[in-house]
């Protein structure tokens, strides 16, 4: 039988895993979170939450504090390297009290916020320094074998959810090295940097189109800190990429700043490769995958972060429906089917278009040839279109409560299809609106 102290085990104490733990925990579900590190990750990572993610933060009860600790960006722009304006979208077309306005808060700070909300929940345990080495399941339970400070242990629950990121041990236990998709040749370097972008007329988030010096610069705090993420040559080591950062900044940042002159300060830097990949399944019996453990995409456009949180939103409805006996385990097949379809039909093509826009288009003609940039220009003069345009990303959300049914009546469940053509078009229109 499953351990009476855990109905679900969540592997990974990143924001996705912690968010699921909080949502379930607030409903009284006994949850264990196992994390191989001794704390949450503080590397430069995702920062912007679009409407689907914002709605989930609201459901979890953390949105108000997330806005207070972060901020609401106003405008996103696309520009040439010389900063010539190509198009943009503004949140000012929405009322200031709109509950779905984008939020900016670095992931490590969101993780800390969720931990504060988890602290009073006695039914949620977080076990740091617990490294998963294997998983298993039978008809009644699932389990993880871990290396812990107390030695090797086996932890059991009704379900195991892998939220352990791109290098997911849960996924590798299920599928080995198989993670279908590809890795982009272009390498990425993410930095947190203090620089006077306001002096040069930058908006809150800016995408710069150029075949060689393409980059994104987005404000990530109220105090002058910006995320600068840029493309690099293939085949370089992390050490080489870090060593090249000063020369890269001098070439593409406005004013050609030099570090020795104190014109900017890099707080942190993290080179990484980017991928477009989807696991073979997101449900195998009592073992589930969500967020980066299930699928990956490049960070330009924020589809990875927002898509991952949309997974959590849907998986929460499935698991709480089972726990409260409103449905049975067959709803998890719907989770697998729908979330994989969302990735294949929306997240993968849209996020791929986002990154290609930065380096594959001719910046001199892009505003006249690229459908997305033309839509941005239309949105600037048509508020109704702008609102519809920006809300297109909501097509990645799916209501799993429609499949609630009593155990034994699975035949009464509605059919699940892929997102409609109209929904796909709406999301494709809004491609590129944010960045992870």
C-alpha positions as CSV (number, residue, x, y, z in Angstrom):
1,X,0.0,0.0,0.0
2,X,1.0,3.6,-0.4
3,X,2.7,5.3,2.5
4,X,-0.1,6.9,4.5
5,X,2.0,10.0,4.8
6,X,2.1,10.6,1.0
7,X,-0.6,10.4,-1.5
8,X,1.6,11.9,-4.2
9,X,5.4,12.3,-4.4
10,X,6.7,15.2,-6.5
11,X,10.3,14.9,-7.8
12,X,11.9,18.3,-8.1
13,X,11.6,21.4,-5.9
14,X,11.6,23.9,-8.8
15,X,8.7,26.3,-9.1
16,X,6.6,23.8,-11.1
17,X,6.9,21.1,-8.5
18,X,6.4,23.5,-5.6
19,X,3.4,25.1,-7.3
20,X,1.7,21.7,-7.7
21,X,2.6,20.8,-4.1
22,X,1.0,24.1,-2.9
23,X,-2.2,23.7,-4.9
24,X,-2.7,20.1,-3.7
25,X,-1.5,20.8,-0.2
26,X,-4.0,23.6,0.3
27,X,-6.7,21.0,-0.4
28,X,-5.4,18.7,2.3
29,X,-3.6,16.2,0.0
30,X,-0.5,14.6,1.7
31,X,2.4,15.5,-0.5
32,X,6.2,14.8,-0.4
33,X,8.6,16.8,-2.5
34,X,12.0,15.3,-3.1
35,X,14.9,17.4,-4.3
36,X,18.5,16.3,-4.9
37,X,20.0,19.7,-4.2
38,X,20.2,21.3,-0.8
39,X,18.2,24.4,-1.8
40,X,16.2,25.9,-4.8
41,X,18.0,26.8,-8.0
42,X,19.2,30.5,-8.2
43,X,20.7,30.5,-11.7
44,X,19.4,33.0,-14.3
45,X,16.3,31.4,-15.7
46,X,12.7,32.3,-16.7
47,X,11.1,35.5,-15.6
48,X,7.9,36.3,-17.4
49,X,4.5,34.8,-16.8
50,X,1.8,35.2,-19.5
51,X,-1.9,35.0,-18.9
52,X,-2.3,31.2,-18.6
53,X,0.5,31.1,-15.9
54,X,-0.9,34.2,-14.2
55,X,-4.2,32.5,-13.8
56,X,-2.6,29.5,-12.2
57,X,-0.7,31.7,-9.8
58,X,-4.0,33.3,-8.9
59,X,-5.6,29.8,-8.3
60,X,-2.6,29.0,-6.0
61,X,-3.2,32.2,-4.1
62,X,0.3,33.7,-4.7
63,X,-0.4,36.2,-7.5
64,X,-0.8,39.3,-5.4
65,X,2.5,38.8,-3.7
66,X,4.2,37.8,-7.0
67,X,3.1,41.2,-8.4
68,X,4.3,43.0,-5.3
69,X,7.7,41.4,-5.5
70,X,8.0,41.7,-9.2
71,X,6.2,44.0,-11.6
72,X,3.8,44.2,-14.5
73,X,5.6,44.9,-17.8
74,X,4.0,47.5,-20.0
75,X,5.4,47.0,-23.6
76,X,7.3,44.5,-25.6
77,X,9.1,45.6,-28.7
78,X,11.0,44.2,-31.7
79,X,13.9,46.2,-33.1
80,X,16.9,46.2,-35.4
81,X,20.4,46.3,-34.0
82,X,20.5,50.1,-34.4
83,X,17.3,50.1,-32.3
84,X,15.0,51.0,-35.2
85,X,11.5,50.1,-34.1
86,X,9.8,47.3,-36.0
87,X,6.7,46.7,-33.9
88,X,5.4,46.0,-30.4
89,X,2.5,45.0,-28.2
90,X,1.3,46.9,-25.1
91,X,-0.6,45.6,-22.0
92,X,-2.0,49.1,-21.6
93,X,-5.0,48.1,-23.7
94,X,-6.2,46.1,-20.6
95,X,-7.6,47.6,-17.4
96,X,-5.0,48.0,-14.7
97,X,-6.9,45.5,-12.4
98,X,-7.0,42.8,-15.1
99,X,-6.2,39.6,-13.3
100,X,-4.3,38.1,-16.3
101,X,-1.8,40.9,-16.9
102,X,1.7,39.5,-17.4
103,X,3.9,39.3,-14.3
104,X,7.7,39.5,-14.2
105,X,9.4,37.8,-11.3
106,X,12.6,35.6,-11.6
107,X,11.9,31.9,-11.0
108,X,14.1,31.7,-8.0
109,X,12.2,34.5,-6.3
110,X,8.9,32.8,-7.2
111,X,10.2,29.6,-5.7
112,X,11.1,31.4,-2.4
113,X,7.6,32.9,-2.4
114,X,5.9,29.5,-2.8
115,X,8.1,28.0,-0.1
116,X,6.7,30.7,2.3
117,X,3.2,29.6,1.5
118,X,4.1,25.9,1.9
119,X,5.7,26.4,5.3
120,X,2.5,26.3,7.4
121,X,1.1,23.2,5.6
122,X,1.9,20.2,7.8
123,X,0.7,17.8,5.1
124,X,3.5,18.9,2.7
125,X,7.0,17.7,3.3
126,X,10.0,18.9,1.3
127,X,13.0,16.6,1.4
128,X,16.2,18.2,0.2
129,X,19.4,16.1,-0.5
130,X,17.2,13.3,-1.7
131,X,18.5,12.1,-5.1
132,X,16.2,9.8,-7.1
133,X,18.1,6.8,-8.4
134,X,15.2,4.6,-9.6
135,X,11.4,4.5,-9.7
136,X,8.8,1.8,-9.8
137,X,5.1,1.0,-9.5
138,X,2.5,-1.7,-9.0
139,X,-1.3,-1.8,-9.1
140,X,-1.6,0.1,-5.8
141,X,1.3,2.5,-5.6
142,X,4.3,4.1,-7.1
143,X,7.7,4.7,-5.5
144,X,11.1,6.3,-5.8
145,X,14.4,4.9,-4.5
146,X,16.5,7.8,-3.2
147,X,20.0,8.4,-1.8
148,X,19.4,10.6,1.2
149,X,21.3,11.8,4.3
150,X,20.0,8.7,6.0
151,X,21.1,6.4,3.3
152,X,19.2,4.6,0.6
153,X,15.4,4.8,1.1
154,X,12.2,3.9,-0.8
155,X,9.4,6.4,-0.6
156,X,5.9,5.3,-1.7
157,X,2.7,7.1,-2.7
158,X,-0.3,6.7,-4.9
159,X,1.3,8.7,-7.7
160,X,4.8,10.0,-8.6
161,X,5.1,13.2,-10.6
162,X,8.4,14.1,-12.3
163,X,8.9,17.9,-12.2
164,X,12.7,17.5,-12.2
165,X,13.6,19.6,-15.2
166,X,15.3,19.1,-18.5
167,X,17.6,16.3,-17.2
168,X,14.7,14.5,-15.5
169,X,15.7,11.3,-13.7
170,X,12.0,10.3,-13.7
171,X,11.8,10.6,-17.5
172,X,15.1,8.7,-18.0
173,X,13.9,5.9,-15.7
174,X,10.8,5.6,-17.9
175,X,12.4,6.0,-21.4
176,X,16.1,5.8,-21.1
177,X,18.0,8.3,-23.3
178,X,14.9,8.8,-25.6
179,X,13.7,12.4,-25.6
180,X,12.4,13.0,-29.1
181,X,13.1,16.3,-30.8
182,X,16.3,18.2,-31.5
183,X,18.8,20.6,-30.1
184,X,19.3,24.0,-31.8
185,X,22.8,24.6,-33.2
186,X,22.6,28.2,-31.9
187,X,23.9,28.5,-28.3
188,X,22.4,30.8,-25.8
189,X,24.0,32.9,-23.0
190,X,21.7,34.3,-20.3
191,X,22.9,37.1,-18.0
192,X,21.5,39.2,-15.3
193,X,23.0,42.7,-16.0
194,X,22.8,46.2,-14.7
195,X,22.9,48.6,-17.6
196,X,21.1,51.9,-18.4
197,X,18.8,50.5,-21.2
198,X,16.2,53.3,-20.3
199,X,18.8,55.8,-21.5
200,X,18.4,54.4,-25.0
201,X,14.6,54.2,-25.1
202,X,14.2,50.5,-24.5
203,X,10.8,49.2,-23.5
204,X,10.3,46.7,-20.7
205,X,11.1,43.8,-23.0
206,X,13.0,44.1,-26.4
207,X,13.9,41.5,-29.1
208,X,16.7,42.5,-31.4
209,X,16.8,41.0,-34.9
210,X,20.2,40.5,-36.4
211,X,21.8,37.5,-38.2
212,X,24.8,37.5,-35.8
213,X,24.1,39.8,-32.9
214,X,20.5,38.8,-32.0
215,X,19.5,39.2,-28.4
216,X,16.7,39.9,-25.9
217,X,16.9,42.6,-23.2
218,X,14.1,42.6,-20.6
219,X,13.7,44.4,-17.3
220,X,13.4,41.8,-14.5
221,X,13.3,44.0,-11.4
222,X,12.2,47.4,-10.3
223,X,15.8,48.3,-9.4
224,X,17.7,48.4,-12.7
225,X,18.4,44.7,-13.2
226,X,17.9,43.3,-16.8
227,X,17.9,39.9,-18.3
228,X,20.1,40.0,-21.4
229,X,20.0,36.7,-23.4
230,X,21.9,36.5,-26.6
231,X,22.9,34.0,-29.3
232,X,26.4,32.7,-29.8
233,X,28.5,30.6,-32.2
234,X,28.2,26.8,-32.1
235,X,30.9,24.6,-30.8
236,X,32.2,26.8,-27.9
237,X,32.8,25.6,-24.4
238,X,31.1,27.3,-21.5
239,X,34.4,28.8,-20.5
240,X,34.9,30.2,-23.9
241,X,31.3,31.6,-24.0
242,X,31.8,33.3,-20.7
243,X,35.2,34.7,-21.7
244,X,33.6,36.2,-24.9
245,X,30.8,38.0,-23.0
246,X,32.6,41.4,-22.7
247,X,33.4,41.5,-26.5
248,X,29.8,40.5,-27.3
249,X,28.3,43.2,-25.2
250,X,30.7,45.8,-26.7
251,X,29.5,44.8,-30.2
252,X,25.7,44.7,-29.7
253,X,24.7,46.8,-26.7
254,X,24.0,50.4,-27.4
255,X,27.0,52.7,-26.8
256,X,29.4,49.8,-27.2
257,X,30.1,49.6,-23.5
258,X,33.3,48.3,-22.0
259,X,33.4,46.5,-18.6
260,X,36.6,48.2,-17.5
261,X,34.8,51.6,-17.8
262,X,32.1,50.5,-15.4
263,X,29.3,51.0,-17.9
264,X,27.5,47.8,-16.9
265,X,27.7,45.1,-14.3
266,X,27.0,41.4,-14.9
267,X,25.5,39.9,-11.8
268,X,25.3,36.4,-13.2
269,X,25.9,34.5,-16.4
270,X,24.8,31.1,-17.6
271,X,25.5,29.6,-21.0
272,X,23.2,26.8,-22.1
273,X,21.9,24.8,-25.1
274,X,18.3,25.0,-26.2
275,X,16.0,22.2,-27.4
276,X,12.7,21.4,-28.9
277,X,11.8,18.0,-27.3
278,X,8.7,16.1,-26.1
279,X,8.7,12.9,-24.0
280,X,7.2,9.8,-25.5
281,X,4.4,9.9,-22.9
282,X,3.5,12.2,-20.0
283,X,1.7,9.4,-18.2
284,X,3.0,5.8,-17.6
285,X,0.6,4.2,-15.1
286,X,1.0,5.9,-11.8
287,X,4.0,8.0,-12.9
288,X,3.5,11.4,-14.6
289,X,5.7,14.1,-16.1
290,X,5.1,17.8,-16.2
291,X,6.8,21.0,-17.3
292,X,10.5,20.7,-18.4
293,X,10.6,17.1,-17.4
294,X,8.0,16.4,-20.2
295,X,8.9,18.9,-22.9
296,X,11.4,21.6,-23.8
297,X,11.5,24.6,-26.1
298,X,13.7,27.6,-26.6
299,X,13.2,30.5,-24.2
300,X,12.2,33.2,-26.7
301,X,8.5,33.8,-26.2
302,X,8.1,32.3,-22.8
303,X,6.3,29.2,-24.1
304,X,8.4,26.9,-21.9
305,X,7.6,28.6,-18.6
306,X,4.0,29.3,-19.4
307,X,3.4,25.9,-21.0
308,X,4.9,24.2,-18.0
309,X,2.7,26.0,-15.6
310,X,-0.3,25.2,-17.8
311,X,0.7,21.5,-17.3
312,X,0.6,22.0,-13.6
313,X,-2.8,23.7,-13.8
314,X,-4.3,20.8,-15.7
315,X,-2.5,18.0,-13.7
316,X,-3.8,19.6,-10.5
317,X,-7.4,19.4,-11.7
318,X,-6.8,15.7,-12.7
319,X,-5.2,14.7,-9.4
320,X,-7.5,16.6,-7.1
321,X,-10.5,15.1,-9.0
322,X,-9.1,11.6,-8.3
323,X,-8.3,12.4,-4.6
324,X,-11.8,13.8,-4.1
325,X,-13.4,10.9,-5.9
326,X,-14.9,13.0,-8.6
327,X,-13.2,11.0,-11.3
328,X,-10.9,8.0,-11.7
329,X,-7.4,7.4,-13.0
330,X,-8.5,7.3,-16.6
331,X,-8.5,11.1,-16.6
332,X,-4.7,11.0,-16.5
333,X,-4.8,9.5,-20.1
334,X,-6.6,12.7,-21.1
335,X,-3.9,14.7,-19.4
336,X,-1.3,12.9,-21.5
337,X,-3.2,13.2,-24.7
338,X,-4.2,16.9,-24.4
339,X,-0.9,18.3,-23.0
340,X,1.1,16.5,-25.7
341,X,-1.2,17.8,-28.4
342,X,-0.8,21.3,-27.0
343,X,3.0,21.0,-27.3
344,X,2.9,19.5,-30.8
345,X,0.3,21.9,-32.2
346,X,1.1,25.1,-30.4
347,X,4.2,25.3,-28.2
348,X,6.7,23.7,-30.5
349,X,5.8,25.6,-33.7
350,X,5.2,28.9,-32.0
351,X,8.4,28.9,-30.0
352,X,10.4,27.7,-33.0
353,X,9.1,30.6,-35.0
354,X,10.0,33.0,-32.1
355,X,13.7,32.1,-32.1
356,X,14.0,32.0,-35.9
357,X,12.5,35.5,-36.2
358,X,15.5,36.8,-34.3
359,X,18.3,35.6,-36.6
360,X,16.7,34.2,-39.8
361,X,14.7,37.3,-41.0
362,X,16.2,40.3,-42.9
363,X,15.8,43.1,-40.3
364,X,15.4,45.6,-43.1
365,X,12.3,44.0,-44.5
366,X,10.9,42.0,-41.5
367,X,8.2,44.5,-40.5
368,X,6.7,44.2,-44.0
369,X,7.2,40.4,-44.6
370,X,6.7,38.8,-41.2
371,X,3.0,38.1,-40.3
372,X,3.6,38.4,-36.6
373,X,5.3,41.8,-36.9
374,X,2.5,43.0,-39.2
375,X,0.0,42.0,-36.6
376,X,2.0,43.9,-33.9
377,X,1.7,47.1,-36.0
378,X,-2.0,46.5,-36.4
379,X,-2.4,46.0,-32.7
380,X,-0.9,49.4,-32.0
381,X,-3.8,51.2,-33.7
382,X,-6.6,48.7,-32.9
383,X,-7.1,48.1,-29.1
384,X,-9.8,45.4,-29.7
385,X,-7.5,43.5,-32.0
386,X,-4.6,43.9,-29.6
387,X,-6.6,42.4,-26.7
388,X,-7.7,39.4,-28.8
389,X,-4.1,39.1,-30.2
390,X,-2.5,39.0,-26.8
391,X,-5.1,36.6,-25.3
392,X,-4.4,34.0,-28.1
393,X,-1.9,32.3,-25.8
394,X,-4.8,31.1,-23.7
395,X,-5.3,28.3,-26.3
396,X,-2.6,26.3,-24.4
397,X,-5.0,26.0,-21.4
398,X,-7.4,23.1,-21.1
399,X,-10.2,22.5,-18.6
400,X,-9.9,18.9,-17.4
401,X,-12.8,19.3,-14.9
402,X,-15.1,18.6,-17.9
403,X,-14.0,15.0,-17.7
404,X,-15.0,14.5,-14.0
405,X,-17.2,11.5,-13.6
406,X,-17.9,8.8,-11.0
407,X,-15.5,5.8,-11.0
408,X,-16.7,3.1,-13.4
409,X,-18.5,5.4,-15.9
410,X,-15.5,6.3,-18.1
411,X,-17.6,5.8,-21.2
412,X,-19.5,9.0,-20.3
413,X,-16.4,11.1,-20.7
414,X,-16.4,13.6,-23.6
415,X,-14.0,13.1,-26.4
416,X,-10.8,15.1,-26.2
417,X,-9.6,16.7,-29.4
418,X,-6.5,18.7,-30.2
419,X,-6.9,22.5,-29.9
420,X,-9.1,23.9,-32.6
421,X,-7.7,25.5,-35.7
422,X,-9.0,28.9,-34.5
423,X,-7.2,28.5,-31.2
424,X,-4.0,27.5,-33.0
425,X,-4.2,30.6,-35.3
426,X,-4.7,32.9,-32.3
427,X,-1.6,31.6,-30.5
428,X,0.4,31.7,-33.7
429,X,-0.5,35.3,-34.0
430,X,0.8,36.1,-30.6
431,X,4.0,34.2,-31.1
432,X,7.0,35.8,-29.4
433,X,5.2,38.0,-26.9
434,X,7.4,37.2,-23.9
435,X,10.6,35.5,-22.9
436,X,11.5,32.8,-20.4
